Amino acid sequence: MIFALLMFSLVLTGCGNQTQQNTAPSLQANASSVSTLAKADKIDIVDFHGTHRCYSCQTIEQYTKETLEEYFPKELADGKITFQSINGELPENQAMVVKYQARGSSLFINAVRDGKDNIEEDTTVWRLVGDEQKFKAYFKGRIDTLLN
């Protein structure tokens, strides 16, 4: 458990490096990777971060929450979609860090089907952090794919 905390903390030091590449992501390729997770019974979205957060980490959480609240209020209200922001450096959150295999600031989508977790890290969001509209359109599409 201490090792997991240490690894999470070490990876956080590179948080800002993930946003250096601001090229347009291949949304088609990423959309096909979620097709195997389509028609989820429930979607758990988990944003892992450290105690000290960079601009990109804070923005990803903000855009994610805003997208969910704007486009999926009913699903949030009835628990079909959940959102958690987790400080992976805190000992009480180690079970979640281990479950999601989080290694630093990261956004995970767990499409639960038939009671089974289908956890996938979404790395595309880091490339979209500089464009709110593209981020929200991408993320909405990703959730729509899992719901339909």
C-alpha positions in Angstrom: 0.0 0.0 0.0 2.8 2.4 0.8 4.4 1.4 -2.5 1.2 2.3 -4.4 1.1 5.7 -2.7 4.8 6.3 -3.5 4.3 5.4 -7.2 1.2 7.5 -7.5 3.1 10.5 -6.0 6.1 10.0 -8.3 4.0 9.9 -11.4 2.2 13.1 -10.5 5.5 15.1 -10.9 5.0 14.7 -14.7 1.4 15.9 -14.7 2.0 19.0 -16.9 4.0 17.0 -19.5 0.8 15.3 -20.7 -0.6 18.5 -22.2 2.5 19.5 -24.2 1.1 17.8 -27.3 -1.9 19.8 -28.4 -2.6 18.1 -31.7 -6.0 17.0 -32.8 -6.7 13.5 -31.5 -8.0 10.7 -33.6 -11.5 10.6 -32.3 -12.5 7.9 -34.7 -9.9 5.5 -33.4 -10.8 6.2 -29.8 -14.5 5.8 -30.5 -13.9 2.3 -31.9 -12.1 1.3 -28.7 -15.2 2.0 -26.6 -17.5 0.0 -28.9 -16.7 -3.1 -26.8 -18.1 -1.2 -23.8 -21.3 -0.2 -25.4 -24.7 -0.4 -23.6 -23.3 -0.1 -20.1 -25.7 -0.7 -17.2 -23.8 2.0 -15.2 -20.9 4.3 -15.9 -18.5 5.3 -13.2 -16.2 8.2 -14.0 -13.2 8.6 -11.8 -10.8 11.6 -11.8 -7.6 10.8 -10.0 -5.4 13.6 -8.9 -2.7 14.5 -6.3 -2.8 17.0 -3.5 -1.2 19.7 -5.6 -3.0 20.1 -8.9 -1.9 21.7 -12.1 -4.1 23.8 -14.4 -4.7 20.8 -16.8 -5.8 18.5 -13.9 -8.2 21.1 -12.6 -9.6 21.9 -16.1 -10.2 18.2 -17.0 -12.2 17.8 -13.8 -14.2 21.0 -14.5 -14.9 20.1 -18.1 -15.9 16.5 -17.2 -18.3 17.7 -14.5 -19.8 20.4 -16.7 -20.3 17.9 -19.6 -22.1 15.4 -17.3 -24.3 18.1 -15.7 -25.2 19.7 -19.0 -25.9 16.6 -21.1 -26.6 13.8 -18.6 -28.5 15.3 -15.6 -31.1 12.5 -15.5 -28.4 9.8 -15.6 -26.5 11.5 -12.8 -29.7 11.9 -10.7 -30.7 8.3 -11.0 -27.2 6.9 -10.4 -26.7 5.5 -13.9 -23.6 7.8 -14.2 -21.5 8.6 -11.2 -18.5 11.0 -10.9 -15.8 10.9 -8.3 -12.8 13.1 -7.8 -10.1 11.1 -5.9 -6.9 12.3 -4.3 -4.7 9.3 -5.0 -2.1 10.4 -2.5 -4.4 9.9 0.5 -4.1 6.5 2.2 -7.9 6.1 2.5 -8.1 6.1 -1.3 -5.6 3.4 -2.0 -8.2 0.7 -2.7 -9.5 2.9 -5.6 -5.9 3.6 -6.8 -5.3 -0.2 -6.9 -8.6 -1.0 -8.5 -8.1 1.5 -11.3 -4.4 1.0 -11.5 -4.0 4.8 -11.4 -0.5 6.0 -11.8 -1.0 9.7 -11.5 -3.4 12.3 -12.6 -5.8 10.5 -14.9 -9.5 10.1 -15.9 -11.0 6.7 -16.0 -14.3 5.5 -17.3 -15.7 2.2 -15.9 -18.6 0.9 -18.0 -20.3 -1.6 -15.8 -22.1 -4.4 -17.7 -23.8 -7.3 -16.0 -22.0 -6.4 -12.8 -18.6 -6.5 -14.3 -16.1 -3.6 -14.5 -14.8 -2.5 -17.8 -12.2 0.1 -16.7 -10.5 2.2 -19.3 -8.2 5.2 -18.9 -9.1 8.1 -21.2 -5.9 9.8 -22.4 -7.5 11.8 -25.2 -8.9 14.3 -22.7 -5.3 15.6 -22.1 -5.0 16.6 -25.7 -8.3 18.5 -25.6 -7.7 20.4 -22.4 -7.0 23.6 -24.4 -10.3 23.6 -26.3 -13.4 23.4 -24.1 -15.8 22.9 -26.9 -13.9 20.0 -28.5 -13.4 18.4 -25.0 -17.1 18.5 -24.2 -18.1 17.3 -27.7 -15.7 14.4 -27.5 -16.6 13.5 -23.9 -20.3 13.7 -24.6 -19.8 11.4 -27.6 -17.9 8.9 -25.5 -20.6 8.7 -22.9 -23.4 8.5 -25.5 -21.6 5.6 -27.1 -21.6 3.8 -23.8 -25.2 4.5 -23.0 -26.6 3.5 -26.5 
